[in-house]
Amino acid sequence: MRLIGKTAIVTGAGRGIGRGIAIEFAKEGATVIVATLVEEEGRQVVQEIADQGGRAVFVQVDVASEDSVRDMVRQAAEAYGGIDVLVNNAGITLFKPLLEATLEDWDAVMNIDLRGVFLCSKYVAAEMTKRGAGAIVNISSNHAKATLPDTELYAAAKAGVNGLTRSMALSLGKSGIRVNAICPGFTDTPHYRAWLESQGNAREIEQEVAWLHAGSRIASPSDIGKLAIYLASDEAEMVTGAEIVIDGGLSARLYHSRLC
Ligand SMILES: NC(=O)c1ccc[n+]([C@@H]2O[C@H](COP(=O)([O-])OP(=O)(O)OC[C@H]3O[C@@H](n4cnc5c(N)ncnc54)[C@H](O)[C@@H]3O)[C@@H](O)[C@H]2O)c1
């Protein structure tokens, strides 16, 4: 029970990685604020946590909207007397060739993936500062470090998240707030499944992706949740400003070829 007595906001917790983090946090005793856009998804996760004996509430939020974020933070702080942990997880993934990407595409990715992290961190850090303690965990991506063709928008947003993480860690350290980034690789979420199914040869790609990993499997949302627990807990007192890759060895390989 490493998060007992802690109140944690997890954005985008309606499905995928955010859902996995919310469920793992509740198992460790946290009261989880399932803060997400789609009410039905959020309420389902709250119910799932309650069924397992945990504590969670749903708060609707659009992380790209300042009014919405301000409102979410006010509700959470009033209900629980403060916020101990923020997980900035909400995000969209849009891969599009540079020459086809529009300004609307750029704004959509930046507004959710980067502005959302800025807004939630700003308003939650103001609450954490009052108590002189807190932990912020940003769900970035391995694309912040090494990427692929046609991923400019997403790679730029996630590299921005890592930059925000480093600077916030330095700015907020004296207020007792730690800030870290998790950089997941392939993770088995509805988004990943949809991408796989859109590929035509889904089964072949699934096997290829598994082969790229040291243990022949991709991460599950609960793998990411377990790392987030550590970063959110008091055990990580000396860990701040870090970018931790969790990709099952994907990025440890020098190059990818089955022939040599
Ligand atoms: N799945 C992967 O392989 C993978 C890998 C690396 C990083 N990530 C990152 O992990 C995070 C979660 O990814 P996922 O695959 O679970 O995605 P997902 O699409 O399965 O879930 C995203 C969640 O965020 C919510 N959301 C979307 N826009 C929102 C908004 N404006 N305000 C509030 N909530 C919003 C959605 O409703 C959904 O509940 C993202 O930041 C993503 O970039 C995912």
The ligand as an SDF file (V2000), in Angstrom:
LIG
                    3D

 44 48  0  0  0  0  0  0  0  0999 V2000
   -0.3180    3.1320  -26.3330 N   0  0  0  0  0  0  0  0  0  0  0  0
    0.9590    3.3120  -26.5750 C   0  0  0  0  0  0  0  0  0  0  0  0
    1.5910    2.4600  -27.2270 O   0  0  0  0  0  0  0  0  0  0  0  0
    1.6750    4.5370  -26.0410 C   0  0  0  0  0  0  0  0  0  0  0  0
    3.0640    4.5750  -26.1390 C   0  0  0  0  0  0  0  0  0  0  0  0
    3.7550    5.6820  -25.6580 C   0  0  0  0  0  0  0  0  0  0  0  0
    3.0660    6.7280  -25.0710 C   0  0  0  0  0  0  0  0  0  0  0  0
    1.7070    6.6880  -24.9850 N   0  0  0  0  0  0  0  0  0  0  0  0
    1.0270    7.8300  -24.3420 C   0  0  0  0  0  0  0  0  0  0  0  0
    0.2310    7.3470  -23.2720 O   0  0  0  0  0  0  0  0  0  0  0  0
   -0.9080    8.1870  -23.1090 C   0  0  0  0  0  0  0  0  0  0  0  0
   -2.1710    7.3340  -23.1720 C   0  0  0  0  0  0  0  0  0  0  0  0
   -2.1970    6.6440  -24.4040 O   0  0  0  0  0  0  0  0  0  0  0  0
   -3.2330    5.4700  -24.7150 P   0  0  0  0  0  0  0  0  0  0  0  0
   -2.6250    4.6410  -25.7620 O   0  0  0  0  0  0  0  0  0  0  0  0
   -3.6890    4.8770  -23.4500 O   0  0  0  0  0  0  0  0  0  0  0  0
   -4.4040    6.3350  -25.3990 O   0  0  0  0  0  0  0  0  0  0  0  0
   -5.9710    6.0330  -25.5490 P   0  0  0  0  0  0  0  0  0  0  0  0
   -6.3860    6.7660  -26.7690 O   0  0  0  0  0  0  0  0  0  0  0  0
   -6.2550    4.5850  -25.4330 O   0  0  0  0  0  0  0  0  0  0  0  0
   -6.5740    6.7770  -24.2530 O   0  0  0  0  0  0  0  0  0  0  0  0
   -6.4400    8.1640  -24.0950 C   0  0  0  0  0  0  0  0  0  0  0  0
   -7.3840    8.6630  -23.0310 C   0  0  0  0  0  0  0  0  0  0  0  0
   -7.2810   10.0950  -22.9610 O   0  0  0  0  0  0  0  0  0  0  0  0
   -8.5740   10.6750  -23.0560 C   0  0  0  0  0  0  0  0  0  0  0  0
   -8.4890   12.0200  -23.6640 N   0  0  0  0  0  0  0  0  0  0  0  0
   -8.2550   12.3140  -24.9710 C   0  0  0  0  0  0  0  0  0  0  0  0
   -8.2840   13.6500  -25.1390 N   0  0  0  0  0  0  0  0  0  0  0  0
   -8.5300   14.2000  -23.9130 C   0  0  0  0  0  0  0  0  0  0  0  0
   -8.6950   15.5220  -23.4500 C   0  0  0  0  0  0  0  0  0  0  0  0
   -8.6040   16.5720  -24.2820 N   0  0  0  0  0  0  0  0  0  0  0  0
   -8.9290   15.7300  -22.1450 N   0  0  0  0  0  0  0  0  0  0  0  0
   -9.0370   14.6760  -21.2920 C   0  0  0  0  0  0  0  0  0  0  0  0
   -8.9000   13.3950  -21.6660 N   0  0  0  0  0  0  0  0  0  0  0  0
   -8.6590   13.1590  -22.9720 C   0  0  0  0  0  0  0  0  0  0  0  0
   -9.3670    9.7030  -23.9200 C   0  0  0  0  0  0  0  0  0  0  0  0
  -10.7620    9.8920  -23.7710 O   0  0  0  0  0  0  0  0  0  0  0  0
   -8.8610    8.3710  -23.3660 C   0  0  0  0  0  0  0  0  0  0  0  0
   -9.5370    8.0230  -22.1740 O   0  0  0  0  0  0  0  0  0  0  0  0
   -0.8410    9.2300  -24.2120 C   0  0  0  0  0  0  0  0  0  0  0  0
   -0.2410   10.4090  -23.6920 O   0  0  0  0  0  0  0  0  0  0  0  0
    0.0760    8.5880  -25.2400 C   0  0  0  0  0  0  0  0  0  0  0  0
    0.7610    9.5280  -26.0310 O   0  0  0  0  0  0  0  0  0  0  0  0
    0.9910    5.6210  -25.4660 C   0  0  0  0  0  0  0  0  0  0  0  0
  1  2  1  0
  2  3  2  0
  2  4  1  0
  4  5  1  0
  4 44  2  0
  5  6  2  0
  6  7  1  0
  7  8  2  0
  8  9  1  0
  8 44  1  0
  9 10  1  0
  9 42  1  0
 10 11  1  0
 11 12  1  0
 11 40  1  0
 12 13  1  0
 13 14  1  0
 14 15  2  0
 14 16  1  0
 14 17  1  0
 17 18  1  0
 18 19  2  0
 18 20  1  0
 18 21  1  0
 21 22  1  0
 22 23  1  0
 23 24  1  0
 23 38  1  0
 24 25  1  0
 25 26  1  0
 25 36  1  0
 26 27  1  0
 26 35  1  0
 27 28  2  0
 28 29  1  0
 29 30  1  0
 29 35  2  0
 30 31  1  0
 30 32  2  0
 32 33  1  0
 33 34  2  0
 34 35  1  0
 36 37  1  0
 36 38  1  0
 38 39  1  0
 40 41  1  0
 40 42  1  0
 42 43  1  0
M  CHG  2   8   1  16  -1
M  END
$$$$
